[in-house]
């Protein structure tokens, strides 16, 4: 089944999908001159009758589908459950599903205590049983069949609950999963109606389900709308079909949709429409050819667009598309800036492991900073669920012979090594079937190293790779395809693969156990800064044969020089660098670094000075072909935006094939001098930032409205690093109109990422972050496209979007 059909099965007629959202409406920019408003409103009012008709015919099928569910009915009544934070913090709370079938309300049993709520839209998954550290810690007190964990999107903490009975637990688990499923299957119109309904509830202070014009005006300001009062009142009167002077729920939805007509898209529609009323198949073909720059089977594609996105059966029979259908297409996954062709796995996965960028995490066990932060197996679960394929495990001797994981010589909390291995074994392949690398920083005694080996073999079983795939000494690294479903250990190893095959490895050798001792790295950095020339003493320990034998294709080695590596290193050897050392190598021998990474794996991790768990810019390391660029996944910001952007392609499987010129050992690509490439062809990227839709409010003050600007950033080789901004629009976060054009010359387009950032302009202080979206230039669609914005945490801010026009041409 084609991807579009699968999406339509999930989302209902009219397309949509992961990227399609919140743009099935017509919008109008408020704040123009009175004359300009009158001209636009004349066009708008002609369409209002049609909008009203459509709303009257809108299906309530989704609501009926969930309202009859027994578990949801039980949740509506409510129940008392224990909220668990630790072995000692267990408090009873009354939980209840609200009538909107979207909000969970809970409060203390004690009278007078404030209540709390959360939206099911914020819930990622519900885990059943003892599937969190907190619930595992009370496993002896409460049975698994009464326990469950609510996991939220982004970096928000989990909610661990214990029901009074197994039946009640099942009722909530099944009910919440039903609500999550319903959200996932919701069509785009339903999603937007739900979003509007959420706002209505916030503004309906007395809970009577009605709002007068003053309340509506106050709500509009909360929603970032600052508009002409006469126009708003005229729309209010038209929506007040009951003529009561107040809008009820459905009437407010209608008011909102009349308020938000998309004049920017109407202009494009009328430009290509032969009769000003609809797009014929020929009109659509013209649009696809001239604007979207499509050149393959356009006739068939035009027919497909009518079939999938046109809501009117009459228009379908005429082989035409109405304005609503055109909006549905531009708001769908097909109309988004991210090409649907890049969503699934589309790259060759049969090349050696070193030919891929690999999504990688640093200090995976940490949930916060590196000095006093909490260590948790949840860090591993979250990283793996984001497609991470290389996680780090810092191992130290623990009590009772059990190795522990924490950030050594700090006040971070400690977790058991075996709990980490259990979590990795359970979650390694839920999101991606391609191999996971466990990067071990080993500070354990030989005895506890043996315990580590036992846990790895016993818990992971066949998933742990303990021998070469074909039993013979290979000449290069295997591919992700060959290693599907396998977990690899990256650590020190006695001898090499050759000795392992010959059976000549001794029982134990003395040597540096850990390839990256961050305390030693900090000492080295400090000494370097103080220009002191003396060697830092690193910990030397014995290495257990049992743990050594678990290492196959990722033997950690100390790096001496590129020349030494070229002559002596083996393909299965992995060097690790701090970001500062990697930067130095890149600056002094960029081409050598790229060549080295065409033959073997390299890991780069943040310097130990980043005690706040901040991230460096990973792009400069990818420019050198470094595969395992380890970031603090727990820290939001530009670094993780770029990481999420690069790995958003290829099925989000955690592996992205490097450009051909970085894989060929005969090539000599220098990221500092991209113009010296044999096939050098720079391009010009032109982006017209047209408009924004429903941008989130960032200032909690009620009378504050966003003054948005858009910054477009190019991240790539040094010559390509650039950023440009639109002007800011005052007091309009609802439907700002820019029509500003930004141009960039890009010398290595294969390595470039494009980051769109929306900020709230402030002339007296730093701008506030509103939203962002990052994607590879190679995955960018041309023409008129929507960009569906993400929060700082990388989660979708529905229905916020930007509307842009993209052109990519060769530099003449």
Residue pairs with C-beta under 8 A, 6 or more apart in sequence:
1 9
3 340
3 343
3 344
4 15
4 304
4 308
4 333
4 334
4 340
7 15
7 16
7 17
7 18
7 333
8 14
8 15
8 308
10 17
10 184
10 185
11 17
11 20
11 185
11 186
11 187
11 188
12 185
12 186
12 187
12 190
13 187
13 311
14 24
14 187
14 188
14 189
14 308
14 309
14 311
14 328
14 332
15 188
15 308
15 309
15 328
15 329
15 332
15 333
15 334
16 187
16 188
16 191
16 328
16 331
16 332
16 333
17 332
17 333
18 333
18 343
19 332
19 333
19 336
19 338
19 786
19 788
20 188
20 331
20 332
20 333
20 334
20 335
20 336
20 786
20 788
21 188
21 191
21 192
21 331
21 788
21 796
21 798
21 799
21 801
22 188
22 191
22 192
22 195
22 331
22 693
22 694
22 788
22 798
22 799
22 800
22 801
23 188
23 262
23 327
23 330
23 331
23 335
23 693
23 786
23 799
23 801
23 803
24 188
24 189
24 192
24 324
24 327
24 328
24 331
25 192
25 257
25 260
25 261
25 262
25 327
25 693
26 44
26 47
26 51
26 257
26 260
26 261
26 262
26 263
26 265
26 266
26 323
26 327
27 260
27 261
27 262
27 263
27 264
27 691
27 693
27 734
27 735
28 40
28 41
28 44
28 259
28 260
28 261
28 262
28 263
28 735
29 263
29 691
29 732
29 735
29 736
29 737
30 37
30 225
30 226
30 227
30 228
30 231
30 732
30 734
30 735
31 226
31 227
31 228
31 730
31 731
31 732
32 40
34 228
37 228
37 231
40 263
41 231
43 263
43 266
44 258
44 261
44 263
47 261
47 323
48 235
48 238
48 258
51 254
51 257
51 258
52 238
52 254
52 258
54 324
55 250
55 253
55 254
55 257
58 189
58 193
62 182
62 186
62 187
62 190
63 101
65 182
66 72
66 101
66 178
66 179
66 182
67 101
69 175
69 178
70 171
71 170
71 171
71 172
71 174
71 175
71 178
72 97
72 101
72 175
72 178
72 179
74 168
74 171
74 175
75 95
75 96
75 97
75 171
75 172
75 175
75 176
76 96
76 97
76 99
77 96
78 94
78 95
78 96
78 97
79 94
79 95
79 96
79 163
79 164
79 168
79 171
79 172
80 92
80 93
80 94
80 95
80 109
80 164
81 92
81 93
81 95
81 161
81 162
81 163
81 164
81 168
81 172
82 90
82 91
82 92
82 93
82 142
82 161
82 162
83 90
83 91
83 92
83 93
83 106
83 159
83 160
83 161
84 90
84 134
84 135
84 138
84 160
84 161
84 162
85 134
85 160
86 134
86 137
87 137
87 138
90 138
90 162
91 108
92 108
92 109
93 106
93 107
93 108
93 109
94 106
94 107
94 108
94 109
95 104
95 105
95 106
95 161
95 172
96 104
96 105
96 106
97 103
97 104
97 105
97 175
98 104
98 105
98 117
100 197
100 198
100 201
101 179
101 182
102 119
102 120
102 121
102 179
102 194
102 197
102 198
103 117
103 118
103 119
103 120
103 201
104 117
104 118
104 119
104 120
105 115
105 116
105 117
106 115
106 116
106 117
107 113
107 114
107 115
107 116
118 152
118 159
119 198
120 176
120 179
120 180
120 183
121 183
121 194
121 798
122 152
122 153
122 156
123 150
123 151
123 152
123 153
123 176
123 179
123 180
124 151
124 152
124 153
125 151
125 180
126 148
126 149
126 150
126 151
126 173
126 176
126 177
126 180
127 148
127 149
127 151
128 144
128 147
128 148
128 169
128 173
129 135
129 144
129 145
129 147
129 148
130 136
130 139
130 144
130 147
131 149
132 149
132 158
132 160
132 378
133 376
133 377
133 378
133 415
133 419
134 158
134 160
135 142
135 147
135 149
135 160
135 162
136 419
138 162
142 162
143 166
145 166
145 169
145 170
146 162
146 163
146 164
146 165
146 166
146 168
146 169
147 160
147 161
147 162
147 163
147 169
148 161
148 163
148 169
148 172
148 173
149 158
149 159
149 160
149 161
150 158
150 159
150 160
150 161
150 176
151 158
152 158
152 159
153 793
153 795
154 791
154 793
154 794
154 795
155 382
155 634
155 636
155 793
156 793
158 378
161 172
162 169
163 169
163 172
183 191
186 194
188 328
188 331
188 332
191 798
191 799
192 799
193 253
195 798
195 799
196 252
196 253
196 256
197 249
197 253
199 219
199 222
199 223
200 211
200 219
200 249
200 252
200 253
202 219
202 222
203 211
203 215
203 216
203 218
203 219
203 222
204 210
204 211
204 215
205 215
209 248
209 249
210 244
210 246
210 247
210 248
211 219
211 246
211 247
211 252
212 245
212 246
213 232
213 233
213 236
213 245
216 232
216 236
216 247
216 252
216 255
217 229
217 232
218 702
220 226
220 227
220 232
220 734
221 702
221 703
221 705
222 697
222 702
223 694
223 697
223 734
224 694
224 695
224 696
224 697
224 705
224 706
224 732
224 733
224 734
225 259
225 705
225 732
225 734
226 705
226 731
226 732
226 734
227 259
227 734
232 259
235 255
235 258
235 259
236 247
236 255
238 255
238 258
239 247
239 251
239 252
239 254
239 255
239 258
240 246
240 247
240 251
241 251
241 254
242 248
242 251
247 255
260 693
260 734
260 735
262 327
262 693
264 690
264 691
264 737
264 803
265 323
265 326
265 327
265 330
265 803
266 323
268 287
268 291
268 784
269 279
269 323
269 326
270 276
272 279
272 283
272 284
272 286
272 287
273 279
273 283
274 280
274 282
274 283
277 322
278 315
278 318
278 320
278 321
278 322
278 323
279 287
279 320
279 321
279 322
279 325
279 326
280 318
280 319
280 320
281 299
281 302
281 303
281 306
281 319
281 320
283 321
284 302
284 305
284 306
284 321
285 298
285 299
285 302
288 294
288 298
288 301
288 302
289 295
289 298
291 783
291 784
291 805
292 781
292 782
292 783
292 784
293 782
293 783
294 301
303 319
305 321
305 325
305 329
305 334
306 315
306 316
306 319
306 320
306 321
306 325
307 316
308 329
308 332
309 321
309 325
309 326
309 328
309 329
309 332
310 316
310 320
310 321
310 322
310 324
310 325
310 328
311 322
311 324
311 325
311 328
312 322
312 324
312 325
315 321
315 322
315 325
321 329
329 335
330 784
330 785
330 786
330 803
331 786
333 340
333 343
334 340
335 784
335 785
335 786
336 781
336 785
336 786
336 787
336 788
337 773
337 775
337 780
337 781
337 785
337 786
337 787
337 804
337 806
338 648
338 775
338 779
338 780
338 781
339 779
339 780
339 781
342 649
342 650
342 776
342 778
342 779
343 649
343 651
344 650
344 651
345 650
345 651
345 653
346 649
346 650
346 651
347 650
347 655
347 656
347 657
348 657
349 434
349 479
349 480
349 481
349 655
349 657
350 479
350 481
350 482
351 479
351 657
351 663
352 476
352 477
352 478
352 479
352 571
353 435
353 477
353 478
353 479
353 480
353 483
353 553
353 601
353 627
354 477
354 571
354 597
354 598
354 599
354 600
354 601
354 627
355 598
355 657
355 658
355 663
356 480
356 627
356 655
356 656
356 657
356 658
357 622
357 627
357 629
357 646
357 647
357 655
357 656
357 658
358 389
358 390
358 437
358 627
358 628
358 654
358 655
359 386
359 387
359 388
359 389
359 390
359 643
359 647
359 654
359 655
360 388
360 389
360 390
360 391
360 437
360 439
360 603
360 628
360 629
360 630
360 631
361 379
361 383
361 388
361 390
361 391
361 392
361 630
361 631
361 632
361 633
362 392
362 605
362 606
362 630
362 631
362 632
362 633
363 370
363 392
363 394
363 407
363 613
363 632
364 379
364 380
364 383
364 388
364 391
364 392
364 393
364 633
365 375
365 376
365 377
365 379
365 380
365 392
365 393
365 394
365 405
365 406
365 407
365 415
365 420
366 373
366 374
366 375
366 379
366 407
366 412
366 613
366 632
366 634
367 373
367 374
367 375
367 376
367 378
367 379
367 634
368 374
368 613
368 634
369 611
369 612
369 613
370 407
370 410
370 412
370 610
370 611
370 612
370 613
371 407
371 410
371 411
371 412
371 611
372 410
372 411
372 412
373 407
373 412
373 413
373 613
374 412
374 413
375 405
375 406
375 407
375 412
375 413
375 414
375 415
376 413
376 415
377 415
377 419
377 420
377 422
377 423
379 633
379 634
380 391
380 420
380 423
380 424
380 427
381 423
381 427
382 633
382 634
383 391
383 633
384 391
384 424
384 427
384 428
384 430
384 431
384 436
385 427
385 430
385 431
386 431
386 633
386 644
387 431
387 432
387 647
387 652
387 653
387 654
388 633
388 654
389 432
389 434
389 435
389 436
389 437
389 653
389 654
389 655
390 436
390 437
390 439
390 490
390 603
390 628
390 630
391 424
391 436
391 437
391 438
391 439
392 439
392 441
392 605
392 630
393 405
393 417
393 420
393 438
393 439
393 440
393 441
394 405
394 406
394 407
394 408
394 441
394 443
395 403
395 404
395 405
395 417
395 440
395 441
395 442
395 443
395 444
395 448
395 452
396 403
396 404
396 405
396 406
396 408
396 414
396 443
396 444
397 403
397 404
397 443
397 444
397 445
397 448
398 404
398 414
398 416
398 417
398 448
401 447
401 448
401 451
402 416
402 417
402 418
402 448
402 451
403 416
403 417
403 418
403 444
403 448
403 449
403 451
403 452
403 455
404 414
404 415
404 416
404 417
405 414
405 415
405 416
405 417
405 420
406 412
406 413
406 414
406 415
408 443
408 518
408 519
409 519
417 451
417 452
417 455
418 455
418 459
421 455
421 456
421 459
421 460
422 459
424 436
424 438
424 460
424 487
425 459
425 460
425 463
425 487
428 436
428 463
428 487
429 436
429 485
431 652
431 653
431 654
432 651
432 652
432 653
432 654
432 655
433 484
433 485
433 653
434 480
434 481
434 483
434 484
434 653
434 654
434 655
435 465
435 480
435 483
435 484
435 485
435 486
435 487
435 488
436 486
436 487
436 488
437 487
437 488
437 489
437 490
437 554
437 628
438 487
438 488
438 489
438 490
439 490
439 491
439 603
439 628
439 630
440 489
440 490
440 491
441 514
441 515
441 516
441 517
441 518
442 449
442 452
442 491
442 492
442 513
442 514
442 547
443 513
443 514
443 517
443 539
443 541
444 452
444 513
444 541
445 541
446 508
446 541
446 542
446 543
446 544
449 543
449 544
449 546
449 547
450 544
450 546
450 547
452 547
453 544
453 546
453 547
453 549
453 550
454 546
456 464
456 489
456 550
457 464
457 466
457 550
460 487
463 485
463 486
463 487
464 486
464 487
464 489
464 550
465 483
465 486
465 487
465 488
465 489
465 552
465 553
466 549
466 550
466 552
467 552
468 474
468 497
468 501
468 552
469 478
469 482
469 483
472 501
473 497
473 498
473 501
474 497
474 571
475 571
476 571
477 553
477 571
477 572
477 600
477 601
478 553
480 653
480 655
488 552
488 553
488 554
489 550
489 551
489 552
489 554
490 551
490 554
490 555
490 556
490 574
490 603
491 515
491 547
491 548
491 550
491 551
491 554
491 555
491 556
492 511
492 512
492 513
492 514
492 515
492 543
492 548
492 551
492 555
492 556
493 543
493 548
493 551
493 555
493 556
494 505
494 506
494 508
494 509
494 543
494 545
494 548
495 504
495 505
495 506
496 555
496 570
496 572
497 552
497 570
497 572
499 505
500 549
505 545
505 548
505 549
506 545
507 545
508 542
508 543
508 544
508 545
509 542
509 543
510 540
510 541
510 542
510 543
511 540
511 543
512 538
512 539
512 540
512 558
513 539
513 540
513 541
513 542
513 543
514 539
515 556
515 557
515 558
515 574
515 575
515 576
516 556
516 576
516 578
516 603
516 605
517 538
517 539
518 608
519 608
520 536
520 537
520 538
520 539
521 578
521 607
521 608
522 607
522 608
522 609
523 536
524 536
525 578
525 580
525 607
525 608
525 609
527 534
527 536
552 572
553 572
554 572
554 574
554 601
555 570
555 572
555 573
555 574
556 573
556 574
556 575
556 576
557 569
557 573
557 574
557 575
558 575
559 565
559 575
559 576
559 577
562 585
562 589
562 592
562 593
562 595
562 596
565 575
565 596
565 600
566 595
566 596
569 599
569 600
570 600
571 599
571 600
572 600
573 600
574 600
574 601
574 602
574 603
574 628
575 600
575 602
575 603
576 602
576 603
576 604
576 605
577 585
577 602
577 603
577 604
577 605
578 604
578 605
578 606
578 607
578 608
579 604
579 605
579 606
579 607
579 616
579 621
580 607
582 602
582 604
582 621
582 624
582 626
583 620
585 592
585 593
585 624
586 593
586 620
586 621
586 623
586 624
586 671
587 672
590 623
590 624
590 670
590 671
590 672
590 673
591 668
591 669
591 670
593 624
593 625
593 626
594 624
594 625
594 662
594 668
594 669
594 670
594 671
595 665
595 668
596 602
596 625
597 624
597 625
597 626
597 627
597 662
598 625
598 662
598 663
598 664
598 665
598 667
599 665
601 627
601 628
602 625
602 626
602 627
602 628
603 626
603 627
603 628
603 629
603 630
604 621
604 626
604 628
604 629
604 630
605 630
606 614
606 615
606 616
606 630
606 631
606 632
607 616
610 616
610 632
612 635
613 632
613 634
613 635
614 632
614 635
614 637
614 639
615 631
615 632
615 635
615 637
615 638
615 639
615 640
616 631
616 639
617 638
617 639
617 642
617 715
618 629
618 631
618 639
618 642
618 643
618 646
619 642
619 715
619 716
619 751
619 753
620 718
621 629
622 629
622 646
622 751
623 671
623 716
623 717
623 718
623 751
624 671
625 658
625 662
627 658
629 643
631 639
631 640
631 643
632 639
632 640
633 640
636 792
636 793
636 794
637 792
638 755
640 794
641 755
641 772
641 774
641 790
641 794
642 715
642 753
642 755
642 774
644 774
644 790
644 794
645 753
645 755
645 773
645 774
645 775
645 776
646 656
646 753
646 776
647 654
647 656
648 774
648 775
648 776
648 779
649 656
649 775
649 776
649 778
649 779
650 656
650 657
657 663
659 750
659 751
661 667
661 669
661 677
661 679
661 750
662 669
667 678
669 677
670 676
671 717
671 718
671 748
671 751
672 717
672 718
674 680
674 717
674 719
674 720
674 747
674 748
675 682
675 719
675 747
677 748
680 747
681 810
681 811
682 745
682 746
682 747
682 749
682 810
682 811
683 745
683 746
683 749
683 808
683 809
683 810
683 811
684 743
684 744
684 745
684 746
684 807
684 808
684 809
684 810
684 811
685 714
685 743
685 744
685 745
685 746
685 754
685 777
685 806
685 807
685 808
686 741
686 742
686 743
686 744
686 806
686 807
686 808
686 809
687 712
687 741
687 742
687 743
687 744
687 804
687 805
687 806
687 807
688 739
688 740
688 741
688 742
688 804
688 805
688 806
689 710
689 712
689 726
689 738
689 739
689 740
689 741
689 742
689 802
689 804
690 737
690 738
690 739
690 802
690 803
690 804
690 805
691 735
691 736
691 737
691 738
691 739
691 802
691 803
692 708
692 710
692 733
692 735
692 736
692 738
692 758
692 800
692 801
692 802
692 803
693 734
693 735
693 799
693 800
693 801
693 802
693 803
694 733
694 734
694 735
694 799
694 800
694 801
695 706
695 708
695 733
695 734
695 736
695 758
695 770
695 771
695 789
695 800
696 733
696 770
696 771
696 791
696 797
696 800
697 704
697 705
697 706
697 733
698 706
698 760
698 768
698 769
698 770
699 706
699 760
699 768
705 731
705 732
705 733
706 731
706 732
706 733
706 760
706 770
707 728
707 729
707 730
707 731
707 732
707 733
707 760
707 761
707 762
708 728
708 729
708 732
708 733
708 736
708 758
708 759
708 760
708 761
708 770
709 725
709 726
709 727
709 728
709 729
709 758
709 759
709 761
709 767
710 725
710 726
710 738
710 740
710 756
710 757
710 758
710 802
711 723
711 724
711 725
711 726
711 756
711 757
711 758
711 759
712 723
712 724
712 725
712 742
712 744
712 754
712 755
712 756
712 757
713 722
713 723
713 754
713 755
713 756
713 757
714 720
714 721
714 722
714 723
714 744
714 746
714 752
714 753
714 754
715 721
715 752
715 753
715 754
715 755
716 746
716 747
716 748
716 749
716 751
716 752
716 753
716 777
717 747
717 748
717 751
719 747
719 748
720 744
720 746
720 747
720 748
720 751
720 752
722 744
724 742
724 743
724 744
725 742
726 738
726 740
726 742
727 738
727 740
728 761
729 736
729 737
729 738
733 760
733 770
745 811
746 752
746 777
749 777
749 778
749 808
750 778
752 776
752 777
752 778
753 774
753 775
753 776
753 777
754 774
754 775
754 776
754 777
754 780
755 772
755 773
755 774
756 772
756 773
756 774
756 787
756 789
756 802
757 769
757 771
757 772
758 770
758 771
758 772
758 789
758 802
759 767
759 768
759 769
759 770
760 767
760 768
760 769
760 770
761 767
762 768
769 792
770 789
771 789
771 790
771 791
771 797
771 800
772 789
772 790
772 792
773 787
773 788
773 789
773 790
773 802
777 808
780 806
780 808
781 806
782 806
782 807
782 808
783 805
783 806
784 803
784 804
784 805
785 803
785 804
785 805
785 806
786 801
786 802
786 803
786 804
787 801
787 802
787 803
787 804
788 796
788 798
788 800
788 801
789 796
789 797
789 800
789 801
789 802
790 796
790 797
791 797
